Amino acid sequence: MSSIEDYMASLADRFRPGSGSGGPVIALMEMAGDLPAMDPALKTDETLFHGCQSRVWLDLRADQDTGTVRVAADSDARIMRGLLSIAVSLYDGRSFGEVAATPPDRLREAGLIELLAPSRANGFHRLLKHIHGYGAALAAERAELS
């Protein structure tokens, strides 16, 4: 797994104007193929994330043994699947502290958020904020127990 800094740099390169022939929409659709398959049993009303235009399922779990956050996600929209691929790559398998130290606004550095329609950007930001908050709560809980 690459570091968060390395991943952010690769995103910035991928979404830099003129960096690809198809533009950001094509890049996101290509990234949709990188999203790990979500167990169909996890696609329930309980994991349906509200606040996005398209249907999005988000399952967050804490691996207390390793101190890491596990993220599984899926959507019925291909562009959203590309965005979810970014979220999973950014947060899945990271320590509670790493998730807590990586706020959603970090993706602005990659230039991606500005390329999205406002409604899609807002929904994606809410999703990232939810994952970040989950990791931050776990990090705080772990710190209290130490």
C-alpha positions in Angstrom: 0.0 0.0 0.0 1.4 3.3 -1.0 1.6 6.2 1.5 -1.2 8.8 1.5 1.2 11.4 0.2 2.2 9.1 -2.7 -1.4 8.4 -3.5 -2.3 12.1 -3.4 0.6 12.9 -5.8 -0.6 10.2 -8.2 -4.1 11.6 -8.2 -2.8 15.1 -8.8 -0.9 13.8 -11.8 -3.9 11.9 -13.1 -6.3 14.9 -12.9 -3.9 17.6 -13.9 -5.3 19.5 -16.9 -3.8 18.0 -20.1 -2.6 14.8 -18.4 -4.8 12.5 -20.3 -6.6 12.2 -23.6 -10.1 11.7 -22.2 -10.3 14.2 -19.4 -11.5 13.7 -15.8 -14.8 11.9 -16.6 -13.0 9.2 -18.6 -10.4 8.9 -15.8 -13.1 8.4 -13.2 -14.9 5.8 -15.4 -11.6 4.0 -15.8 -11.0 4.1 -12.0 -14.4 2.6 -11.5 -12.9 -0.7 -12.6 -10.3 -0.4 -9.8 -13.0 -0.5 -7.1 -12.9 -3.8 -5.3 -16.2 -5.8 -5.5 -18.4 -5.3 -2.6 -20.0 -8.4 -1.0 -23.6 -8.2 -2.2 -24.7 -9.2 1.3 -23.4 -5.8 2.4 -25.7 -3.9 0.1 -28.5 -3.3 2.5 -30.7 -0.4 3.5 -28.4 0.0 6.5 -25.3 0.6 4.4 -27.1 2.8 1.8 -25.4 6.2 2.2 -27.8 9.1 2.0 -26.6 12.4 0.6 -25.4 11.4 -2.9 -27.4 11.7 -6.2 -26.8 8.1 -7.1 -27.3 5.1 -4.9 -24.1 4.5 -2.8 -23.5 1.7 -0.3 -20.8 2.3 2.3 -19.7 -0.3 4.9 -17.1 0.8 7.5 -15.5 -1.6 9.9 -12.9 -1.3 12.5 -10.2 -4.0 12.7 -9.3 -3.6 16.4 -6.5 -6.2 16.1 -4.6 -4.1 13.5 -6.0 -0.7 14.4 -7.2 -0.2 10.8 -10.3 1.0 9.1 -11.9 -1.3 6.5 -13.9 0.4 3.8 -16.2 -1.3 1.3 -18.3 0.7 -1.1 -20.3 0.5 -4.3 -22.7 2.5 -6.4 -25.1 2.1 -9.3 -23.4 5.0 -11.2 -20.0 4.5 -12.9 -18.6 7.9 -12.2 -19.5 7.5 -8.5 -17.8 4.1 -8.6 -14.7 5.9 -9.8 -14.9 8.4 -6.9 -15.5 5.5 -4.5 -12.4 3.8 -5.8 -10.5 7.0 -4.7 -12.1 6.9 -1.3 -11.3 3.2 -0.8 -7.7 3.7 -1.9 -7.3 6.7 0.3 -8.8 5.2 3.5 -9.1 1.4 3.4 -6.5 -0.4 5.5 -5.2 2.8 7.0 -4.6 3.1 10.7 -7.3 4.9 12.8 -4.7 7.7 13.2 -4.0 8.0 9.5 -7.7 8.2 8.7 -8.1 10.9 11.4 -5.1 12.8 10.0 -6.5 12.8 6.4 -9.4 15.2 6.2 -11.7 15.2 3.1 -10.3 18.6 2.0 -7.0 16.9 1.1 -8.6 15.8 -2.2 -8.8 19.5 -3.2 -5.0 19.3 -3.5 -5.4 16.8 -6.3 -7.7 19.2 -8.3 -10.4 16.6 -8.5 -13.2 18.3 -6.5 -13.3 21.4 -8.7 -13.8 19.1 -11.8 -17.1 17.7 -10.4 -20.6 19.1 -10.7 -21.5 20.9 -7.4 -24.1 18.3 -6.4 -21.7 15.4 -7.0 -18.8 17.2 -5.2 -21.0 17.9 -2.2 -22.2 14.3 -2.0 -18.7 12.9 -2.3 -17.4 15.4 0.3 -20.1 14.2 2.7 -19.1 10.6 2.1 -15.4 11.4 2.7 -16.3 13.4 5.8 -18.3 10.4 7.1 -15.3 8.1 6.7 -12.9 10.6 8.2 -15.2 11.1 11.2 -15.4 7.3 11.7 -11.6 7.0 11.8 -11.3 10.1 14.0 -13.7 8.6 16.6 -11.8 5.3 16.6 -8.5 7.1 17.0 -9.9 9.1 19.9 -11.3 6.0 21.5 -8.0 4.2 21.2 -6.1 7.1 22.7 -8.5 7.2 25.7 -7.8 3.5 26.3 -4.1 3.9 26.2 
